[in-house]
Amino acid sequence: MTLYAARKLQKVYDGRTVLDLPELSIADGGMVALLGPNGAGKTTLLHILAFLLRPSSGQLRFKDQPVAFHAGSLHQLRRQVVLVEQQPILFSTSVAKNVAFGLKLRGLKRHDINRRVDESLSMVGMRAFAGANGRHLSGGETQRVAIARAIACRPQVILLDEPTSNVDIENRMAIETIMGDIRDAGRSSIIFCTHDVSQAARLTDMRLHLAGGRLNGADYENTFHAAVHREGAQCWGRIGRRFRFPLPSTSEAVVRVAVNPRLIEIAAESPSPDNQAYNRGRVIRMDEEMDGVRLMVDVGLPLAVILSCQAYRAADFRIGDTVFVRCPSEALSLL
């Protein structure tokens, strides 16, 4: 079943279109990541999917039924979807009472509330904090309690806005495990915003990339604004002071370009010292993925490069290594 379906969906603020989705479809079940830079429209979309923000125009369907954004219909819809904000707020009472809050609003009996609170806190590893004051927790602990509060309501959808952006590594790992456990339990679909592409790759099979309020047709994270300059008949794109790559002929002074990380060429030495298409960089991070290894290369900006496991073993790159990267024409898409 289709969980969400949108058509010609727009949100406009003060004459500025911040979200413009000709078409969007998200299936029920599993986990979906919304990726994109600040201002891409991720949070706006999340609030529309939570039925907290009315779109300026267009159609939204939930579970194959049209959504009418008026008070009479939204009450029941909001009971099926819970949004956990990037910086959730807990009440100045016990953790257990914070988690119980939504259940009391739903009119559950006391013994059912107590059981769900206990189950939810156990699932996020916060059962020992049940009696602690919710306002005295760390950022990571607060995030986990907020997720427990969402789990306790047993919604069909849990929406998470940057759930690990303000937490330490221990809580980050715990939250990622919790998200995986929710997915595996099959009770709730999860849609979350993140800047972390490696996190999205680890946790999800579906990733939606937003840029400038629009879905980016390129399913990868290297999207940049590049200044265009010409040397003879060749157009070049330049980002910052160091990173450059050949472009197809264009009359634009600035273009938005996406670079497929799987098609970037990378070598330990420049194959041709005089070839200006090669950019010198340094490996600053490596992450294992299901079907390869993701390298983050500092070329004056962080550039993601994905190698197959076989290519990685042959190259044997290490963090700190100097490398040379080239973006061939087939790796580039003008957006």
N, C-alpha and C positions, 0 to 999 in steps of 0.2 A: 504494500500500500504506500502511496505517496503521502509523506508527512506534511510537507509544505510545498506549495506550488504558487509562483508569482508570475504575473504577466504585466508588462509595461508599468512596473512599480517605480514610483519616484517619490523622493522627499526633497522639498525645497524650503530653504530658510532665507528670508529677506532677498528673494530673487536669485539666490544661488542654489543650484542643484547639487546636493551632497550625496544623493543616491539615485542611480538610474539603472534599473535592471529590466531589460526587455523581456527576459525569461529566466526563471530559476526553478529548479526542482530538487527536493531533498527527500530521499526515501526514508521510510520508517525503520527504526532499529539502527544500531551501530553508533559511530561517532564521526562527526564532521568538524573540520578545522576551518576557520575563517582567517586568512592570512592577508597581510598588506601593511603598508606604512601608516604612521599616524595621519589621520585625516582621510583615510581611504574609504570610510563609510562603514567599517565593521561594527562599531558600537551602535550606530543608527539602525543598521539592519537587525542587530540583536534585539533592540528595543521594539522594533516592529514585529519581530517574530514572537516576542513576549506579550504582544497585544497591549503594550504600554504607550506606543507612539503610533499615531494615525498617519498613514502615508498621504502625501499630497494628491496622488492620483494612482490609478492602476488597480489591479485585482490581486488579492491574496486568498489562497485556499488552505485550509487546515484539515487534514484527514479527508480530503476530497470534498469538503464542504466550504462554500464561500464564507469569508469572514466579513461581517458587517461591523464597522467600528463605531458602535453606539452602546451606551451603558447597558441596555437590556440584554445584549448577547455576550458582552465581554466578560461578565462576571463568571459564567460557567467556563469560558475558554481559559481564563486566567487560573482557574483551579487545576488545569491540565498542564500548565507550563510554569516553571519556576526559573527566575533569573537570579544568579549570584553575581553581584556587582564586583568590579575590580577591587574596590576598597569597601567591603561589607561592614555594616554597622551592627553591633550587638547592643542589647539593652543592658543597663546597670543592674543586672540580676544574675542568677546562676546560669551556667551553661545549659543545664537541663531545661530550665524555664525558657531560655532562648530557643532551644530546639522545639519545645512544646508549643510555641506561640502559634504557628500556622495550624497546628492540629486542633487547638482550642477554637480557632476561628471557623474550622470546618465542622465543629460540633461533635468530635469524637468523645467517647466515654473515657473516664479517667484511666481505667486499666489498659485500654488500648493505647492511650497517649503514653503511659509509662513504658509499655512494651516497645513501642516504636522509637521513643527517645533512646532507650537502652540499646536497641538494635542499631540505630543510626550512629550513635556515638562510638559503639564498638567497631562499626565498619570504617570509621575515619581515625581510629586509634585514639579517641579522646574520652573514653569512658571514665578514666581516672580523674578527669577534670569536671565531672558532672556538677559538683558542688562549688566550683570556682566561679568568681565573678567574671562575667563575660567581657568586661571592659579592662580587665587586668591581664589579658592574654597577649602573646606576641602576634606579629602580623600573620605568620604561617599558621599558628593555632587558631586565630580568628577565622582565617579562610577555611580551615578544616571544619570548624563548628558551623560556619555558614553553609558549607556543602552538606553537613549532616542535617541541618534544618531543611534543606531542599529535599534530601533523600527521604526524610521522615514523612513528607507529604505524598510520597509515591506518585509523582507527576509522570505524565507520558513523556515530557521533554524537560531536560535540565539544560539551561543556557548559562555559560560561564564566560565572563568578560576578563580576559587576561588572568586566569586563576593562579599562575605562578610568577607573575611579574614582580611582586614585592615581597618575596619570601626567600629564605636561605635554602641552601642545597638540600638539607635534610628534609625540610617541609616540601620542597619542590618534588623530591622523589616520592614522598608519601602521597602528595596530591595526585601525581601521575598514576601511582598504583591504585588509588581510590577511583580515579576516572576509569581505569581499565577494569576494575572490579564491577563498577556500575554497568559498564558496557557488557561484560560477560554475564552478569546476572539477567540481563535482558528485560528488566522492568522499565527502563527509561532510555530514550535516545539522548545523546549529548551533542550539543553544538557549542563550540568554544572559540574565542578569539585568541590569537597569539601572534607574536612577532618571530617566534622560534620555529624555524622550518624543520630543524632536526626533531624537535618535540612532536610536531604535527606528523612527520613521517613515521616516527616510532608508534604513535598512538592510533592513527587513522588510516583508512583506505581512501577517503574522499577529502580533498582539500580544495577550497574555493579561494581564489586569489582576487582581491579587490584592489583597484587603483583608481583614484579620482572618482570614487563612487560607482565605478563600473566593474563588472567581472572581467578579469584579465584572461583572455583566451589561452594565454601561455601558462601551462601548469608548472611554473617554476618561479623562484624568488628573485632572480637577478633582474630587477626592473629599475631603470634609471632615466633621468633626464640628461641628455647629452647635448653639448654645444657642437654645432656642425661647422667645420671649416674645410677649405679645399686646397689641395696641392696639385696643381695642374688639372687633370681630368678626374682625379680621385677625391671623393668625399670621405672625410674622417669624422668620427664621433669622439669627443673628448669629455671625460668626466673627471673633475678635479684637475690637478696639475700633471698627473702621471699616466692615467689609464686612457688608452686610445685604441680605436679599432676601425677598420674600413667599413664604410656604409655604402649602400646603393645610392645613386644620384638622387638628390632631393633639393628643393628650393627653400626648405625650412631652415631657420637659424638655430632652432632647438627642436629636438625630437625626443619622444619617449620610446625607449627601446627595451626589449626583454631578451635576455641571453640564456639560452638553454644550458644548464650546468653539465649536462651529459655530453654535449658536443664541443665543449671547450677543450682545446689542445693544451697539454701541460707537459713540461720537460724539465729535467734537472739543469740542462744547459741550453742556451739559445741556439737553435739549429742554424741560424744565420745572424751573426752579430750586426749586420747592416740592415736587417729586416725590421722596419719600424713597427710592424704589426705585433711583434712580441713584446710583452710587458713583464718587467722584472717584478717579482713579488716574494713574499715569505709565507710559508705555511704557519698559520696561527692556531688552527683547531682541526681536529679530525673526529668524525662520528661514524660509527658503523650503522648501516641501514640494512634492510632486508636483502637487497640485491646489490649491494656495493658499499663504497666508503665515500662519505662527504668530506671534502677538504674546504676549509675557509682560508682563502689566500688574500693577504694584504697587498693590494696593488695601488695603494693610495686610498682605497675603500675596500670593505670586505666583499670578496667575490666567491661565490659557491661554485665548486667544481665537484662533480660526481664521477667516480671511477668504478668500473666493474671490479669485482674482487680479484679477478685474474690480472687486470691492468695494475691494480694497487700492489699486488704481491711482486709483480715484475719491476715496478718503479721503486718500491720500498721507501716512499717519502716518510719523513719524520717531522714533527713539530719543530719549527725553527729553520727548516731547510729553505735555501734560496731556490726559487723555481722561475720558469718563464712560461707565460700563458699567452695564447692567441685565440681570438674569437673569429672563426671562419664565418663566411656569409651564411651558411646553413644554420648556424647557431643563433642568428639574429632575427628578431621580429620587430618591426616598427608598429607601435600601438597607436 
